[in-house]
């Protein structure tokens, strides 16, 4: 009954409400920023290389890697595979649409997180909960958002990542369905706990090291699969576009259509407009908020246009037909086995381990920032130790639960975050737009952009920039 109730709630959220909200918001911000995600690509590359002026704190690149660690995870493999098996090849097109449109929303929410961030003993921190409370003076709404984020990333997505990781071992002869999930979950939980005990700095170091390595290796293997099956590429592209615009099939069963799966898995993957990535963006030490907004646009493109597309083309070009039974990791493993033999499943297992591990760390980095908000201060060491142990036990539990229930619960919580964050950034977005204009004006004048709240007429008192 619970699963049916959550599934029905998901259908309502993703069939109507979130589609309108995300698409309308993305188009609106794309126009308001004068197509900044595309127009300022060189500025994005320039901003990501900036280091903190004092040589300390979190750099733009490190903040990018933390947010990308959360975005680039098991959803890029299992989520895309699920969309292909249940929604068809046309779902890939709608994932692209959500990423392209949503990149402007990602710019706005991350720029706002920078504007309203606070100073802490380990550097700056912030996120949607902070701009909701500071600008709207509505702590109850900020608290609800923080709780939803903790439920989404501390529980739902982390349990899902743990389950997805252990499920990739099911193809091996040593896998015992009664024992292996517990053993794998225990090992993963121990590794996560070790990283968390080292604080935010250890999480940042680990993700900064692993994310570029795993992302590049995964894209290269995917390109190799496509090149080895190059003859199949034209028919794959045709299937993507014909499936995306098969309106008779779409409206005949919208809840299971390529549009719904594309939007759900695209949103799960790139998180633009959800309000999660701004928690990492706020930690970057930059001279102007718009810089980190531009950097976060890159994270959306890396996640969906590169990594999700890599999974999709790797599967579709392999010649293995997607079926409901293959949904999830088995489809990707079968596709790689078809091309590389026994090496295929081993590579996917390795990728899933790295993707899941960095996702877990990135998600818990977000949770840390929301705990700071709920408590009103940076928690003490004893509190954080207890929290880290609980977070690790959640990872262990996720390895043995039902995947369908975890997907649906995660989608509902994430939908709740989006329902709060998108209207808020609609209302506050004018300050992000003004910050972008101020940034571009200073760049045009030939000076390194430096932010002052009076330059954008900010009516709120902010902690960091005053």
Number of C-alpha atoms within 10 A of each C-alpha: 6 8 13 11 10 15 20 13 16 20 17 12 18 21 20 13 13 20 17 12 15 23 16 14 20 26 17 16 26 22 11 15 21 14 15 20 27 14 11 14 15 11 16 22 14 13 20 21 12 17 19 14 11 7 9 11 18 23 22 25 19 23 27 25 27 30 29 29 30 34 29 29 32 30 28 26 28 25 26 33 29 25 30 27 22 20 26 23 28 25 30 30 22 24 28 19 19 25 27 22 22 30 30 31 34 31 33 34 33 33 31 31 30 32 27 26 28 19 13 14 7 14 14 20 29 28 31 30 29 26 25 25 17 18 17 15 13 13 16 12 15 24 20 16 24 25 19 21 26 22 18 25 25 25 23 25 31 32 31 29 30 30 26 25 29 24 23 24 23 16 15 10 7 9 15 12 12 9 10 18 24 18 14 19 24 18 13 23 24 16 12 23 21 15 18 23 15 10 17 16 13 15 22 21 14 17 26 20 13 16 22 14 12 18 21 13 13 19 18 13 17 22 17 14 23 21 14 13 16 13 11 16 16 10 11 17 17 13 15 19 16 14 22 23 15 13 13 9 14 18 12 10 10 19 20 18 24 31 30 23 29 29 27 26 28 30 25 22 27 32 27 34 30 26 27 30 31 32 30 32 35 31 28 27 25 25 18 22 31 30 28 34 31 29 28 36 27 20 25 28 19 19 26 29 18 16 22 30 22 23 24 22 20 24 27 27 25 22 15 17 14 24 14 12 10 18 19 25 26 22 25 29 24 23 24 25 19 17 20 13 13 13 12 18 24 18 18 22 19 14 21 28 21 22 26 28 26 33 29 30 26 29 27 24 23 26 24 21 24 27 20 16 22 17 10 9 11 17 16 8 11 9 9 17 16 10 16 21 18 15 23 24 19 19 30 25 21 25 28 22 15 12 18 11 17 20 18 21 23 22 25 21 22 25 23 19 23 24 20 20 21 23 14 17 23 15 11 18 22 18 20 27 21 17 28 24 15 20 21 16 13 15 14 11 10 9 10 12 20 13 19 17 16 9 10 17 11 16 10 13 12 17 13 14 17 8
